[in-house]
Amino acid sequence: MSAYNIVSIAGSDPSGGAGIQADLKAFSAHGAFGMTVVAALTAQSTRGVTGVHPIPADFVAHQMDTLFSDATVHAVKVGMLGTAEVTEAVAEAIGRHGLPHVVVDPVMVAKSGDRLLEPSAVDALRTRLLPRADLVTPNLPEAADLLDEPEAADLATMHEQALRLLEFGPRAVLLKGGHLAGEDCVDILVAKGSAPVEFRSPRVRTRNTHGTGCTLSSSIAALLPQRPDTASAVGDAKAYLTEALRRADEIDAGGGQGPVHHFHAWWK
């Protein structure tokens, strides 16, 4: 069999550290062939986002219909969508084409603090897109935004919020705990009918963390067709991301928060 075809539906990051650029690198690192549907354009660097230009929803849908009528798709990663109209169009196309292994990374705010999802689009994300997801991968601020409640400050609250996120309809939730204090980063995977699973990884001390959420979610999407279950895909993706963070300081892409090292296993 040829490589698995994995599609990123997300925004473009000219700095190459996040968005579709990061997704394509992560897909390749996991032996998958990357395809893209561009949902938004941004003007950004390692120092922050200076502008966002949404793609019209009908053209996002046109990209999806054209691609999916031709290519066999083995998994999909959904990232930055920007507007309610695009979010609804993506949700409808996913359902229309019956796409497998849909991983939704609910990108709302960049690490620089710049808003990447219009507030009016949050409800469309909750009600239209999350029910289509096989896995949703929010961080703590994103989970709080989706649930409209304070950000979790401990593991017990993380477990509670992860279970409440399941009520929006995804088959599984990976709640990422990197914003909590501590020497370890703890993520919690919950799925209907299964016991919660905690993933612990050592906290890597680097400022070059741009695109970590994009990289993790796209790595999981690339691995889901290649692993026996979601937990195995998440575990392997987290191990890959930890090493990409550990080697991140080898990349010099600007003066702000730089990217992780997607090709740490190949570049010397």
C-alpha positions as CSV (number, residue, x, y, z in Angstrom):
1,M,0.0,0.0,0.0
2,S,1.2,3.5,-0.7
3,A,1.4,6.1,2.1
4,Y,-1.7,7.1,4.1
5,N,-3.3,10.3,2.8
6,I,-3.9,12.7,5.7
7,V,-5.6,16.1,5.1
8,S,-5.1,19.3,7.1
9,I,-8.0,21.7,7.1
10,A,-6.5,24.7,8.8
11,G,-5.0,28.2,8.5
12,S,-1.7,29.1,6.9
13,D,1.3,30.2,9.0
14,P,4.0,32.0,6.9
15,S,6.5,31.3,9.7
16,G,6.2,27.6,9.1
17,G,5.8,26.7,12.8
18,A,2.1,26.1,13.0
19,G,-1.0,25.7,10.9
20,I,-0.9,23.7,7.6
21,Q,2.8,24.1,7.3
22,A,3.4,22.4,10.7
23,D,0.8,19.8,9.8
24,L,2.5,18.8,6.6
25,K,5.8,18.4,8.3
26,A,4.3,16.2,11.0
27,F,2.5,14.1,8.5
28,S,5.7,13.5,6.6
29,A,7.6,12.7,9.8
30,H,5.1,9.9,10.4
31,G,5.3,8.4,7.0
32,A,2.1,9.9,5.7
33,F,1.3,11.9,2.5
34,G,0.0,15.3,3.4
35,M,-2.8,17.2,1.7
36,T,-4.4,20.6,2.6
37,V,-7.5,22.6,2.5
38,V,-6.7,26.2,3.4
39,A,-9.4,27.7,5.7
40,A,-7.7,31.0,6.6
41,L,-4.6,33.1,5.8
42,T,-2.6,34.8,8.5
43,A,0.2,37.3,8.6
44,Q,2.5,36.1,11.4
45,S,6.0,35.4,12.6
46,T,7.5,34.0,15.7
47,R,6.7,37.3,17.4
48,G,2.9,37.2,16.8
49,V,0.0,37.5,14.5
50,T,-0.5,40.8,12.7
51,G,-3.5,39.9,10.5
52,V,-6.0,37.3,9.7
53,H,-7.8,36.9,6.3
54,P,-10.6,34.4,6.2
55,I,-11.2,32.3,3.1
56,P,-14.9,32.4,2.0
57,A,-16.8,29.5,3.3
58,D,-18.1,28.4,-0.1
59,F,-14.5,28.2,-1.4
60,V,-13.4,26.1,1.6
61,A,-16.2,23.7,0.8
62,H,-15.2,23.8,-2.9
63,Q,-11.7,22.8,-2.0
64,M,-13.0,19.9,0.1
65,D,-15.4,18.6,-2.4
66,T,-12.9,18.8,-5.2
67,L,-10.2,17.0,-3.2
68,F,-12.4,14.3,-1.6
69,S,-14.1,13.4,-4.9
70,D,-10.7,12.3,-6.2
71,A,-8.4,11.2,-3.3
72,T,-8.8,8.4,-0.8
73,V,-8.5,10.1,2.6
74,H,-7.4,8.0,5.6
75,A,-7.6,10.7,8.3
76,V,-8.3,14.4,8.7
77,K,-6.9,17.1,11.0
78,V,-9.0,20.2,11.5
79,G,-7.3,23.3,12.9
80,M,-7.8,27.0,12.7
81,L,-11.1,27.8,10.9
82,G,-11.6,31.5,11.9
83,T,-15.3,32.0,11.3
84,A,-18.6,30.4,12.1
85,E,-19.4,30.2,8.4
86,V,-16.2,28.2,7.6
87,T,-16.7,26.0,10.7
88,E,-20.2,25.1,9.5
89,A,-19.1,24.5,6.0
90,V,-16.3,22.2,7.2
91,A,-18.6,20.2,9.5
92,E,-21.1,19.8,6.6
93,A,-18.5,18.6,4.2
94,I,-17.0,16.1,6.7
95,G,-20.5,14.6,7.1
96,R,-21.2,14.7,3.4
97,H,-18.1,12.8,2.5
98,G,-18.1,10.4,5.5
99,L,-14.5,11.1,6.4
100,P,-12.6,8.8,8.8
101,H,-10.4,9.5,11.8
102,V,-11.4,13.2,12.2
103,V,-9.1,15.0,14.7
104,V,-10.3,18.5,15.7
105,D,-7.8,20.8,17.3
106,P,-10.0,23.8,18.4
107,V,-7.6,26.6,17.6
108,M,-9.0,29.7,19.3
109,V,-6.1,31.9,20.5
110,A,-2.4,31.9,19.4
111,K,0.4,31.6,22.0
112,S,1.0,35.3,21.4
113,G,-2.5,36.0,22.7
114,D,-4.0,36.9,19.3
115,R,-7.6,35.6,18.7
116,L,-7.8,33.1,15.8
117,L,-11.4,32.1,16.1
118,E,-14.2,34.7,16.1
119,P,-16.2,34.6,19.4
120,S,-19.4,34.0,17.3
121,A,-17.9,30.8,15.9
122,V,-17.5,29.0,19.2
123,D,-21.1,27.9,19.2
124,A,-20.7,26.5,15.7
125,L,-17.6,24.6,16.9
126,R,-19.5,23.1,19.8
127,T,-22.7,22.2,18.0
128,R,-21.7,21.5,14.4
129,L,-18.1,20.3,14.3
130,L,-17.4,18.5,17.6
131,P,-20.2,16.0,17.0
132,R,-18.3,15.0,13.8
133,A,-15.0,14.5,15.6
134,D,-13.4,11.2,16.5
135,L,-11.0,13.1,18.7
136,V,-10.9,16.7,19.9
137,T,-7.6,18.0,21.4
138,P,-8.2,21.2,23.4
139,N,-5.7,22.8,25.8
140,L,-6.9,24.1,29.1
141,P,-7.9,27.6,27.9
142,E,-9.7,26.2,24.9
143,A,-11.6,23.7,27.1
144,A,-12.6,26.5,29.4
145,D,-13.8,28.6,26.4
146,L,-15.8,25.6,25.0
147,L,-17.4,24.9,28.4
148,D,-17.8,28.6,29.4
149,E,-16.3,28.0,32.8
150,P,-13.0,28.8,34.6
151,E,-9.8,27.1,33.4
152,A,-8.9,23.9,35.2
153,A,-6.2,24.4,37.8
154,D,-5.7,20.7,38.9
155,L,-5.9,17.2,37.5
156,A,-9.2,16.5,39.2
157,T,-10.9,19.4,37.4
158,M,-9.2,18.4,34.1
159,H,-10.8,14.9,34.4
160,E,-14.2,16.6,35.1
161,Q,-13.9,19.0,32.2
162,A,-12.7,16.2,29.8
163,L,-15.9,14.2,30.5
164,R,-18.1,17.3,30.1
165,L,-16.5,17.9,26.7
166,L,-17.6,14.4,25.6
167,E,-21.2,15.6,26.0
168,F,-20.7,17.8,22.9
169,G,-20.6,14.6,20.9
170,P,-17.0,13.7,19.9
171,R,-16.0,10.0,20.3
172,A,-13.0,10.9,22.4
173,V,-11.3,14.0,24.1
174,L,-7.6,14.5,24.7
175,L,-7.4,17.4,27.2
176,K,-3.9,18.8,27.2
177,G,-2.5,19.9,30.6
178,G,0.6,21.8,29.5
179,H,-0.7,25.0,31.1
180,L,-0.6,23.4,34.6
181,A,2.5,23.9,36.8
182,G,4.8,21.0,37.5
183,E,7.7,19.1,36.2
184,D,5.5,16.8,34.1
185,C,2.9,17.7,31.4
186,V,-0.1,15.5,31.9
187,D,-2.8,15.0,29.2
188,I,-6.0,13.1,29.8
189,L,-7.7,10.9,27.2
190,V,-11.4,10.1,27.8
191,A,-13.7,8.1,25.5
192,K,-17.2,6.8,25.8
193,G,-17.2,3.4,27.4
194,S,-13.5,3.5,28.4
195,A,-11.5,4.3,31.5
196,P,-9.6,7.6,31.3
197,V,-5.9,7.3,30.4
198,E,-3.3,9.8,31.6
199,F,-0.2,10.5,29.5
200,R,2.8,12.0,31.3
201,S,5.8,13.5,29.7
202,P,8.7,15.6,31.1
203,R,8.3,19.3,30.7
204,V,10.9,20.6,28.2
205,R,12.4,24.0,29.1
206,T,12.4,26.0,25.9
207,R,10.7,29.1,24.6
208,N,10.4,27.5,21.2
209,T,6.9,26.0,21.5
210,H,5.2,27.6,18.5
211,G,2.9,25.0,16.9
212,T,2.9,22.4,19.6
213,G,-0.9,21.9,19.5
214,C,-0.9,21.7,15.7
215,T,2.0,19.3,15.7
216,L,0.4,17.0,18.3
217,S,-3.0,16.9,16.7
218,S,-1.6,16.3,13.2
219,S,0.7,13.6,14.5
220,I,-2.2,11.8,16.0
221,A,-4.2,12.1,12.8
222,A,-1.3,10.6,10.8
223,L,-0.9,7.8,13.3
224,L,-4.6,6.8,13.8
225,P,-4.8,4.7,10.6
226,Q,-1.4,3.1,11.5
227,R,-2.1,2.2,15.2
228,P,-4.5,-0.3,16.7
229,D,-6.3,2.3,18.9
230,T,-6.5,6.0,19.8
231,A,-4.4,5.6,23.0
232,S,-1.5,4.1,21.0
233,A,-1.6,6.9,18.5
234,V,-1.7,9.5,21.2
235,G,1.2,7.9,23.1
236,D,3.4,7.7,20.1
237,A,2.5,11.3,19.0
238,K,3.4,12.6,22.4
239,A,6.7,10.9,22.4
240,Y,7.5,12.4,19.0
241,L,6.4,15.9,20.2
242,T,8.5,15.7,23.4
243,E,11.7,15.1,21.3
244,A,10.7,17.8,18.8
245,L,10.5,20.2,21.8
246,R,13.8,19.0,23.2
247,R,15.5,19.7,19.9
248,A,13.6,22.9,19.2
249,D,16.4,25.2,20.1
250,E,18.3,23.9,17.1
251,I,15.9,25.8,14.8
252,D,16.5,29.5,14.3
253,A,13.4,30.9,12.6
254,G,13.0,34.3,14.2
255,G,13.4,36.3,17.4
256,G,10.2,35.2,19.2
257,Q,8.7,31.9,20.1
258,G,10.2,29.5,17.5
259,P,8.9,26.2,16.2
260,V,9.4,22.7,17.4
261,H,11.9,20.5,15.4
262,H,9.6,18.4,13.2
263,F,12.5,16.5,11.6
264,H,14.6,15.9,14.6
265,A,15.0,12.3,13.7
266,W,16.6,13.1,10.3
267,W,18.5,16.4,10.6
268,K,21.9,16.2,12.1
